[in-house]
Amino acid sequence: MPMITVQLTREGTTPGTDRLTAEEKAAIHMGMSKVLLDVLGKPLDWTWVVIEEVDPDNWGWGGLPALEYRAKMAGKG
């Protein structure tokens, strides 16, 4: 039984939101499960998908918190 963990920063995709919607999460659950069905032949009801939303302050790369890194990269454009 496969298990997929999806980690995302806790941010909304529309103005004024701070997290994914239930519909977006449902689409991620189905999409990830379909990948394993299509690639490995794993039935949908055998696949577990866990979504972990991480506060952007707890996510970083390039030696910076995520939001600072994005701001830095936006300034380069």
Order of alpha helices (4+ residues) and beta strands (2+ residues): beta-alpha-beta-beta-beta-alpha
